[in-house]
Amino acid sequence: MTALTPTPDPGTPAAFAALLRAREPLVGYWSVLDSPVSTERIARLGYDYVALDAQHGLIEYSGVLASLTAIDTKGSTAVGLVRVEANDPMPIGKALDAGAAGVIVPLVDTAQDAADAVAAVRYPPLGRRSYGPMRSGLRIGPDPADAHRQTVVLAMIETAQGLANVAEICATDGLDGVYIGPSDLRIALGGASSTDPAIADEFEAALVTVREAAAVAGIAAGIHNADGASAAKRLAEGFTYVTVASDLVHLEQVAFRHLTAARAAGRGQ
């Protein structure tokens, strides 16, 4: 009688990796603030992942470590991902050793870039990650084969070159998914700003190109979104994971709405 493979517990890195690789719909949140207490509260809301931005965010390594710990506390439904600062084994390895369930690697332009990112995530003989799972070994791995099964690597498509090479990037062995950085991609397509509506048609066509390339390769396709409604639209279009951004922007928006309401009420008296 063949033994059944146990189903990973929900909210664990193993479960998240299995769902992402199966191209099941996943919804995440984006954090740029070094605020583990608020990140912990967000992780309890029902998101599938919380992505910490170590590239453009305001989070140093100690903040990444503290926020990953906060994401993993009691009541969390999410795993922690890290957008690393560069496609380099050092920041990738440090993020994984701190307990990230996966990394989002920026500025992937070629299949070789994607292969380098995969190699930085996988231990030998599959890659070149150095062994030293300081915190991650408590819940990911610690054996290399288990760590490979439980962690994901996602390549950002955000440049003209990356878009041109997206089919080859998606076909990279060991890559779990691609992730569109819409601001950079819109500028790369000729936009005057990160939200320039003048190139909306070109931008939407690029999204289809990325999404279809991922589908052909059988990997996940994700995209960054300004709000939940936009994220829902992208899921309906066929993206398999979507991120809502971000804590700093939402803090400002909510504070402004309350200020506007308070002043309007005061003027109405």
Secondary structure as UniProt FT lines:
FT   TURN            10..11
FT   HELIX           13..21
FT   TURN            22..23
FT   STRAND          26..31
FT   HELIX           36..43
FT   TURN            44..46
FT   STRAND          49..53
FT   HELIX           61..71
FT   TURN            74..75
FT   STRAND          79..83
FT   HELIX           89..97
FT   TURN            98..99
FT   STRAND          102..105
FT   HELIX           111..121
FT   TURN            124..126
FT   TURN            134..135
FT   HELIX           136..138
FT   HELIX           144..150
FT   STRAND          152..157
FT   HELIX           160..164
FT   HELIX           166..170
FT   TURN            173..174
FT   STRAND          177..180
FT   HELIX           182..188
FT   TURN            189..190
FT   TURN            194..195
FT   HELIX           197..199
FT   HELIX           200..217
FT   STRAND          220..225
FT   HELIX           228..237
FT   STRAND          241..244
FT   HELIX           247..267
//
